[in-house]
């Protein structure tokens, strides 16, 4: 069993709290800052972490930030570029619709390093 499979199984088997998701997203942020984004290995390392945050999401903001990470990660690959752009459109539409209460958006804004409204546009 390789390292990727172990990480994926561990993340998928756990019931992640919001704090767990924030810690995972901090690790993903570290990867985005420190690893070359044009390297296939970086894509492989980050993918299971992002997927766990999307599948196990309990908060709108942590889900949206994980989706933003996945979009940024997938835009580097030619095969997944179209899906990535569709996810970005979905995130921008969420800002326009404003269906989510403001208090839910503000709970973990600074912990997720989520871009402000003008940063998304």
Residue, then its C-alpha position, 0 to 999 in steps of 0.5 A: x500500500x503506498x503513502x497516497x492510499x494510506x492518507x486517503x483512507x485515513x482522511x476518509x475514515x475519520x469524522x472531521x470536525x471544523x477544526x480538523x478541516x481548518x488544520x488540513x486547509x492550513x497544511x494545503x495552504x503550506x503546500x501551495x506556498x512551498x511546493x512547485x505547482x507545476x509538479x505532478x507530485x504536488x497535485x497528487x499530494x494535495x488532492x486527498x486532503x482537498x477531497x476530504x475537506x469537500x466530502x466531510x464539510x460541515x461549514x459553508x466557508x470551509x467547503x468553499x475554501x476547499x473548492x477554491x483550493x481544488x480549483x487552483x490545484x486542477x487549473x494546472x492540469x490540462x485535463x481538469x482545467x474545464x472543471x476547475x473553471x466551472x468550480x470557480x464560476x460556482x464560487x463566484x455565483x455563491x457570492x452573488x446569490x448571498x443565500x448563506x447568512x453573513x454570520x456563517x460566512x464570518x465564523x472562520x473567515x480569517x482561519x481559512x484565509x478566504x479571499x474577500x469579495x473583491x478578491x474573488x471578483 
